[in-house]
Amino acid sequence: MSQGSEIQEENVHDALKKLYNSFDEILARLTEREQQLRTDLEDLKEREAALSASYAQEYMRRERLQEIVKLTEILHNMTSEEEICKAAARFLHKIYPNTAVRLLCASSSRTKMAVAGRSGGHGVVPETCCIAPLECLAVRMSKPVVSFTREEGIFCRLLGSCEEALGHICIPLFSEGTAFGCLSLIITQLEGSVLDSEEIEIISLFAHHVGLAVSNRRLLRFAVRESFTDQLTGLPNRRYAMEMLNREVERAARYGGNFCVVIVDIDNFKVVNDTYGHNEGDRVLILLAETARRCLRKTDIAARFGGEEFLFIFPETTLEGCLKVVERFRASFCEATMSGILKAGGITVSAGVARYPEDGRTSLALLEVADRCLYMAKANGRDRAVWSDA
């Protein structure tokens, strides 16, 4: 082989070597970029999964918030405090199934809290938190007390012995600025729990509306009670008495049976007022009301009908049964006036009795007979009970 041929072959070899080196460099760059793209793609998938999970969580949160808005409207239209609390407990347990829900409200004396609504967590004793309101940390501090686990935050000492309770969220319920109860979500399962700071905000908002609904219902109940109550004696007033009498007439007309109506009047009450003053007259009226509460049965109704007149209604009672109670009341009242608690002593009462259906089948007819019998009792010397057959 000539020298020229050797040189030419060497040049070709070098050219091929450079070409292969260039291919290797390009391949290396492509492989590196491919790996980077693959890494970026994995990152994008992870970010997409995270974003999808975040979106799903926010969507569920929005759905829960919309459900809460709908329920709050329903709560404010419910007719009783018990109905409100039970509905609220069921709703919260439905959207937070890993919890046991308890709604506790203070008694009228504010000496103890009682379970007003509950749902879920059968292993959590309902009475666990039935304590004096100020012993509840959430009520005492007037702010939420949160412990997602037993090791986090301030774990309630009352739940310490309850193995099912893994954590809790306790939010006070307010009425006119005062905490009167507590909404508790007791965490019974940590896995799958979606509770976080934003959920606490949603639950707190819901608790605010539950407290407002209960407070409004209590105010309405108080207003209704006041409208049917005589302020001096604490007995039901004439308006309430007439409503109860009408109901008793309707009940007896529909289902049969009998009952008695009695009008009671204090004898010589004007003399008491003129001799001892109206304050003493008020004390006599209060004493009569107290005697009626003590002597009448739980099923009977005693109301102040006007002035010194009182109306007694005895459901499902014969004349004999009615007279037995009336005579016991009259004797007890006269005895009480002679005990020295009043300036006036030995005060008696007269009574007129009417029976359903013998003396009438309407409220007006029965009252007319009872009033006529009362007039006869007064005319025949007072201090007695008179009925239509007497």
C-alpha positions in Angstrom: 0.0 0.0 0.0 1.4 3.4 -1.0 2.1 6.1 1.5 -0.8 8.2 0.1 -3.3 5.4 0.7 -2.2 5.0 4.3 -2.6 8.7 5.0 -6.0 8.6 3.4 -7.1 5.6 5.5 -5.8 7.3 8.7 -7.8 10.4 7.9 -11.0 8.4 7.4 -10.4 6.6 10.7 -10.0 9.9 12.5 -13.1 11.3 10.9 -15.1 8.3 11.9 -13.8 8.5 15.5 -14.8 12.2 15.7 -18.2 11.3 14.3 -18.7 8.5 16.9 -17.5 10.9 19.7 -20.1 13.4 18.5 -22.8 10.8 18.5 -21.8 9.8 22.0 -21.9 13.4 23.2 -25.3 14.0 21.7 -26.7 10.7 23.1 -25.4 11.6 26.5 -27.1 15.0 26.3 -30.3 13.4 25.1 -30.2 10.8 27.9 -29.6 13.5 30.5 -32.4 15.6 29.2 -34.6 12.5 29.0 -33.9 11.7 32.7 -34.5 15.3 33.7 -37.8 15.3 31.8 -38.7 12.0 33.4 -37.9 13.6 36.8 -39.9 16.7 35.9 -42.8 14.5 34.8 -42.8 12.6 38.1 -42.7 15.9 40.0 -45.7 17.1 37.9 -47.6 13.9 38.7 -46.9 14.3 42.4 -47.9 18.0 42.2 -51.0 17.0 40.2 -51.9 14.4 42.8 -51.3 16.9 45.6 -53.3 19.5 43.8 -56.1 17.1 43.1 -56.2 16.1 46.8 -56.2 19.7 47.8 -59.0 20.5 45.4 -61.0 17.5 46.6 -60.5 18.7 50.2 -61.5 22.3 49.5 -64.5 21.1 47.4 -65.7 18.9 50.4 -65.1 21.9 52.7 -67.2 24.1 50.5 -69.9 21.4 50.4 -69.8 21.1 54.2 -70.1 24.9 54.5 -73.1 25.0 52.2 -74.7 22.2 54.2 -74.1 24.1 57.4 -75.7 27.2 55.9 -78.8 25.2 55.0 -79.0 23.5 58.4 -78.7 26.8 60.3 -81.8 28.1 58.5 -83.6 24.9 59.6 -82.3 25.1 63.2 -83.8 28.6 63.6 -87.2 27.3 62.6 -87.2 24.3 65.0 -89.7 24.3 67.8 -87.7 23.1 70.7 -84.2 23.2 72.2 -84.0 19.4 72.3 -84.9 19.2 68.6 -82.2 21.7 67.8 -79.4 19.9 69.7 -80.3 16.5 68.4 -80.4 17.7 64.8 -77.0 19.5 65.2 -75.4 16.4 66.8 -76.6 14.1 64.0 -75.4 16.5 61.3 -71.9 16.9 62.7 -71.4 13.2 63.1 -72.5 12.7 59.5 -69.8 15.0 58.1 -67.2 14.0 60.8 -67.8 10.3 61.1 -64.6 9.7 63.0 -65.9 11.6 66.0 -68.5 11.2 68.8 -70.6 14.4 69.0 -72.1 15.7 72.3 -74.1 18.9 72.9 -74.3 19.8 76.6 -76.4 22.6 78.0 -76.5 24.0 81.6 -79.6 23.4 83.7 -81.8 26.4 84.6 -80.0 26.6 88.0 -76.7 26.5 86.1 -75.4 23.9 88.6 -75.0 21.1 86.1 -74.7 20.4 82.4 -76.8 17.7 80.7 -76.5 16.0 77.3 -79.0 17.7 75.1 -78.0 16.0 71.9 -75.6 13.1 71.0 -74.5 11.0 68.0 -71.8 8.4 67.4 -69.2 7.0 69.8 -71.1 4.4 71.7 -68.1 3.7 73.9 -68.1 7.3 75.0 -70.4 7.6 78.1 -72.8 10.4 77.4 -72.7 11.6 81.0 -68.9 12.0 80.9 -69.1 15.8 80.8 -72.2 16.2 82.9 -70.6 18.5 85.4 -71.0 22.1 86.7 -70.6 24.5 83.7 -67.5 26.3 85.2 -65.7 22.9 85.6 -65.7 22.7 81.8 -62.6 24.4 80.5 -64.2 25.6 77.2 -67.1 27.2 79.1 -64.8 28.7 81.8 -62.4 30.1 79.2 -65.2 31.1 76.8 -63.1 29.8 73.8 -62.5 26.6 72.0 -60.3 24.0 73.6 -58.6 21.7 71.0 -56.5 18.6 71.4 -56.2 16.6 68.1 -54.4 13.9 70.1 -53.8 13.0 73.7 -50.3 14.4 73.5 -51.3 17.7 71.7 -52.8 20.7 73.5 -54.8 20.4 76.7 -56.4 17.0 76.8 -59.7 17.1 78.9 -59.1 15.3 82.2 -62.7 14.1 82.1 -62.0 12.0 79.0 -58.7 10.6 80.4 -60.3 7.3 81.4 -62.2 6.9 78.1 -60.0 4.7 75.8 -62.1 5.5 72.8 -61.3 9.3 73.1 -58.1 10.0 71.1 -58.6 13.7 71.0 -61.3 16.4 71.2 -62.6 19.7 70.1 -64.7 21.5 72.7 -66.4 24.8 71.7 -68.6 26.9 74.1 -72.2 27.7 73.2 -73.2 31.3 74.0 -76.5 33.0 74.9 -76.5 36.8 75.2 -72.7 36.8 75.6 -72.7 34.1 78.3 -71.5 30.5 77.8 -74.3 28.2 78.7 -73.1 24.9 77.2 -70.5 23.1 75.1 -70.3 21.5 71.7 -67.8 18.6 71.8 -66.4 16.5 69.0 -64.6 13.6 70.6 -62.1 12.1 68.1 -62.4 8.3 68.1 -60.3 7.5 65.0 -57.2 9.4 63.9 -56.8 7.7 60.5 -58.7 9.5 57.8 -59.4 12.5 60.0 -59.8 15.8 58.1 -59.8 18.0 61.2 -57.5 21.0 61.0 -57.5 24.7 61.8 -59.9 25.6 59.0 -62.3 22.8 60.0 -62.2 24.2 63.6 -63.3 27.6 62.1 -66.2 26.0 60.3 -67.3 24.0 63.4 -67.0 27.2 65.5 -69.2 29.0 63.1 -71.7 26.2 63.3 -71.6 26.2 67.1 -72.3 29.9 67.1 -75.5 29.4 65.1 -76.5 26.4 67.3 -76.0 28.6 70.4 -78.0 31.4 68.7 -80.9 29.1 67.8 -81.1 27.7 71.3 -80.9 31.2 72.8 -83.7 32.4 70.6 -85.8 29.4 71.4 -85.3 30.0 75.2 -86.1 33.7 74.8 -89.3 32.8 72.9 -90.3 30.2 75.5 -89.7 32.8 78.2 -91.8 35.4 76.4 -94.6 32.9 75.9 -94.4 31.8 79.5 -94.5 35.4 80.6 -97.5 36.2 78.5 -99.4 33.3 80.2 -98.2 34.0 83.8 -99.7 36.1 86.5 -96.7 38.2 87.8 -97.9 38.4 91.4 -98.7 34.7 92.1 -96.6 33.0 89.5 -99.7 31.0 88.5 -101.0 30.9 84.9 -103.2 33.8 84.0 -106.8 34.1 82.6 -105.6 33.8 79.1 -103.8 30.5 79.8 -106.7 29.2 81.8 -109.2 29.8 79.0 -106.9 28.1 76.5 -106.6 25.1 78.7 -110.3 25.0 79.4 -111.1 25.1 75.6 -108.6 22.3 75.0 -110.2 20.2 77.8 -113.6 20.7 76.3 -112.3 19.7 72.8 -110.6 16.6 74.3 -113.6 15.5 76.2 -115.9 16.1 73.2 -113.7 14.0 71.0 -112.7 11.1 73.3 -115.4 11.2 75.9 -114.9 11.4 79.7 -115.7 14.1 82.2 -114.0 16.9 84.1 -114.8 19.6 86.6 -114.3 23.4 86.6 -114.1 25.4 89.9 -114.1 29.1 90.4 -112.6 30.0 93.8 -113.1 33.4 95.5 -111.5 34.8 98.7 -114.2 35.7 101.2 -114.3 39.3 102.4 -111.1 40.2 100.4 -112.1 43.9 100.3 -112.1 43.9 104.1 -108.5 42.6 104.1 -107.4 45.3 101.7 -109.2 48.1 103.6 -108.1 46.9 107.0 -104.5 45.8 106.4 -103.6 47.5 103.0 -103.1 46.2 99.5 -99.6 44.7 100.3 -101.3 42.4 102.8 -103.9 41.6 100.2 -101.1 40.6 97.8 -99.6 38.3 100.4 -103.0 36.6 100.8 -103.1 36.0 97.0 -99.6 34.6 97.0 -100.4 32.3 99.9 -103.5 31.0 98.1 -101.4 30.3 95.0 -98.8 28.4 97.1 -101.6 26.4 98.8 -103.1 25.5 95.4 -99.7 24.2 94.2 -99.4 22.1 97.3 -102.9 20.7 97.4 -103.8 20.2 93.7 -102.6 17.2 91.8 -100.0 17.4 89.0 -102.6 16.9 86.3 -104.8 19.7 87.7 -104.6 23.3 86.6 -104.8 26.3 88.9 -104.8 29.8 87.4 -105.5 33.4 88.6 -108.7 34.3 86.8 -108.9 37.9 87.9 -108.7 39.9 91.1 -109.2 37.5 94.0 -110.8 34.9 91.8 -109.0 31.7 90.8 -109.9 29.0 88.3 -109.2 25.3 88.9 -109.6 22.6 86.2 -109.7 19.0 87.1 -109.2 16.7 84.0 -110.8 13.3 84.0 -112.3 13.9 87.5 -115.7 13.1 88.9 -117.6 15.5 91.1 -116.7 13.4 94.2 -113.0 13.5 93.3 -113.1 17.2 92.6 -114.8 18.1 95.9 -112.3 16.0 97.8 -109.4 18.1 96.4 -111.3 21.4 96.8 -112.2 20.7 100.4 -108.6 19.8 101.2 -107.4 23.0 99.5 -110.0 25.2 101.4 -109.1 23.7 104.8 -105.3 24.0 104.1 -105.6 27.6 103.0 -107.7 28.7 106.1 -105.2 26.9 108.3 -102.3 28.6 106.6 -103.8 32.1 107.2 -104.1 31.3 110.9 -100.4 30.2 111.2 -99.2 33.8 112.0 -97.5 34.5 108.6 -100.2 37.0 107.8 -101.6 40.0 109.7 -105.1 38.8 108.7 -106.1 35.4 110.0 -108.8 32.9 109.5 -109.5 33.8 105.9 -111.8 31.5 104.0 -112.7 30.9 100.4 -115.9 30.0 98.5 -116.1 27.8 95.4 -118.5 27.2 92.6 -118.3 23.9 90.8 -119.4 22.9 87.2 -119.2 19.5 85.6 -118.7 18.4 82.0 -121.0 17.3 80.4 -123.8 17.5 83.0 -123.6 21.3 83.4 -122.5 22.3 79.9 -120.6 21.3 76.8 -118.9 24.6 76.1 -116.4 26.6 78.1 -118.8 29.6 78.4 -121.6 27.3 79.7 -119.4 25.7 82.3 -118.1 29.1 83.5 -121.6 30.4 83.8 -122.7 27.5 86.0 -119.5 27.7 88.1 -120.1 31.4 88.6 -123.7 30.9 89.5 -122.8 28.3 92.1 -120.1 30.6 93.5 -122.7 33.3 93.9 -124.9 30.8 95.8 -122.0 29.9 98.1 -121.5 33.6 98.9 -125.3 34.1 99.5 -125.5 31.1 101.8 -122.8 32.2 104.2 -119.5 31.8 102.4 -116.7 29.4 103.3 -118.2 26.5 101.3 -118.3 24.8 97.9 -121.5 24.7 95.9 -122.4 22.7 92.8 -125.5 22.5 90.6 -127.1 19.6 92.4 -126.4 20.9 95.9 
